[in-house]
Amino acid sequence: MGTSLQRNTNRSRPTKSAGARAKRLKVQRRRLVDLGMDEAAVALLNSGEVRTLLKHPKKVSAAQ
Protein backbone atom coordinates (compact mmCIF):
# COMPACT_ATOMS: atom_id res chain seq x y z
CA MET A 1 0.00 0.00 0.00
CA GLY A 2 2.87 2.36 0.70
CA THR A 3 4.30 2.06 -2.80
CA SER A 4 1.08 3.18 -4.51
CA LEU A 5 1.35 6.60 -2.89
CA GLN A 6 4.76 7.36 -4.41
CA ARG A 7 4.91 9.55 -7.48
CA ASN A 8 6.24 7.94 -10.63
CA THR A 9 9.08 10.20 -11.75
CA ASN A 10 9.75 8.26 -14.97
CA ARG A 11 6.50 9.34 -16.58
CA SER A 12 7.80 12.36 -18.50
CA ARG A 13 11.20 12.95 -20.02
CA PRO A 14 12.79 16.39 -20.28
CA THR A 15 12.36 18.14 -23.64
CA LYS A 16 15.33 18.73 -25.88
CA SER A 17 16.57 22.30 -25.87
CA ALA A 18 17.09 24.25 -29.07
CA GLY A 19 20.70 24.99 -28.15
CA ALA A 20 21.57 21.34 -27.66
CA ARG A 21 19.90 20.42 -30.93
CA ALA A 22 21.82 23.12 -32.82
CA LYS A 23 25.08 21.97 -31.24
CA ARG A 24 24.44 18.36 -32.31
CA LEU A 25 23.65 19.45 -35.86
CA LYS A 26 26.83 21.53 -36.02
CA VAL A 27 28.93 18.55 -34.88
CA GLN A 28 27.22 16.26 -37.40
CA ARG A 29 27.84 18.71 -40.25
CA ARG A 30 31.51 18.88 -39.24
CA ARG A 31 31.69 15.08 -39.35
CA LEU A 32 30.36 15.08 -42.93
CA VAL A 33 33.01 17.61 -43.97
CA ASP A 34 35.67 15.43 -42.32
CA LEU A 35 34.40 12.46 -44.33
CA GLY A 36 35.18 14.37 -47.51
CA MET A 37 31.98 16.16 -48.48
CA ASP A 38 32.16 19.71 -49.80
CA GLU A 39 31.35 22.38 -47.20
CA ALA A 40 28.98 24.17 -49.57
CA ALA A 41 27.07 20.95 -50.25
CA VAL A 42 26.79 20.19 -46.54
CA ALA A 43 25.45 23.69 -45.86
CA LEU A 44 22.54 23.06 -48.26
CA LEU A 45 21.42 19.86 -46.48
CA ASN A 46 18.64 19.87 -43.91
CA SER A 47 18.96 18.08 -40.57
CA GLY A 48 17.21 14.89 -41.74
CA GLU A 49 19.50 14.52 -44.74
CA VAL A 50 22.56 15.04 -42.54
CA ARG A 51 21.47 12.25 -40.19
CA THR A 52 20.72 9.80 -43.03
CA LEU A 53 24.11 10.44 -44.62
CA LEU A 54 25.88 9.81 -41.32
CA LYS A 55 24.21 6.43 -40.97
CA HIS A 56 26.44 5.12 -43.78
CA PRO A 57 29.80 6.91 -43.55
CA LYS A 58 31.58 4.50 -45.90
CA LYS A 59 29.18 5.42 -48.70
CA VAL A 60 29.83 9.11 -48.09
CA SER A 61 33.59 8.59 -48.25
CA ALA A 62 33.32 6.45 -51.38
CA ALA A 63 31.13 8.99 -53.20
CA GLN A 64 33.82 11.65 -52.88
N, C-alpha and C positions, 0 to 999 in steps of 0.2 A: 504494500500500500504506500510506503514511503517513496518508492521510486516513481510512482505515477504523478507525484506532485512536482517533480523536477522539470525544469524547462529544457526542451531539446534545443541545444545551441547549434546543431548541425543542419538545421532546417534551411537556412539561407546563407548563400556564399556572398562574399563581398564583391561589388561590381568592379570591373576593370576601369582604371582611370585613363583619361585621354593621354596624359603624359607618358604613362607606361606603354600604352599602345603605340604611340609615335616613336618612342625609343626602340621598341622591338622592330618596327618597320624600318627604321634607319639602319639598325644592325643587319637586318636581312638584306637590305639593298646593298650594303657594303660587302656582304658575303657573295652576292651575285657578281659584283665588280671584281672581287678577288678570284672568282672562278673563271673570269675571262670575258664577261659580257661588257659591251660598251656602256660607258656611263650615261650617255644620252639615251640609249635604248632602255636602260633600267629606269631612268627618270620618267619615261612615258608609261611604265607599267602601273597598274593599280595594285592594291594590297593582295587581292586574291590571286592575281597572276604571279606575283612575287612568291607567294607561299607554294603554289603548284610547281613553279620552276625549282624551288629549293628541295622539293621532295625527291627529285632525281638529279643530283649534282653531276653525275657522270655524263648524262645527256647534255647538260649545259656546257660542260667542258669540251665535249666532243663536237658540239655544233660550232664552236669558235675556231 
